[in-house]
Amino acid sequence: MNKRISKIPNNVQDRTSIAWRKLCEYIDQLAESNAEEFSPRDFLGNELFSQIYTLPESIAKLKNVKKNHLYGSNLKRIPPEIGEMESLEFFDPYASYDLHWFPFEILNVKT
């Protein structure tokens, strides 16, 4: 391996963790209530939110969400299903320093 290339840490998302299960429940609640804002840190709290490295594919259910607040996350990946968030107008991944690229499908949203 080239010594000049830094190794990217692989924090694989634990999909059996409390943080993951609560995030999935939160998404289900928002989808059912037709909520317009997705703010997982506010729902999970800092400790659990810091354990989230990717968003669930179920974000595709959030058809009415206009604002996606991901400020200061530990996200490393955003799933392509973000392109199915039909109403998304505001996407804030600022200070999510481990997030280096976005899926092509993000071009499908209004942001």
Phi, psi and omega in degrees: 000140179294126183290342179280343181267121180283148180278129179278124179297140183252084175272089181290136181293126175277105184275009174249359184286160176299318181301314181296314181298318179294322178297317178296320177297318179300315179298318178298318179298315180296318180296319181293324183268000182057039181296155182254356179229137176244110182226079186297328179297318179297323182281314186277331189088162186299317185296310180290321180298327180292348179266003181263120181249347175212159175267149178292151177298339181292356175299343177300337179289343187276067185290334184258356181292126178258330184238127181242106184261107180236019183310129174067029181280170172259020182300139174245344185210141171240127183289154180300340180297349176300333178294347180268000177279087191300331186258000186300124179239334184231122183230114186241087175264014183308139180066020171265078193292342179270357181266107188257345178205163179243153177291150179305325185297346179296340178293345180282345182270167186280348187305000000 
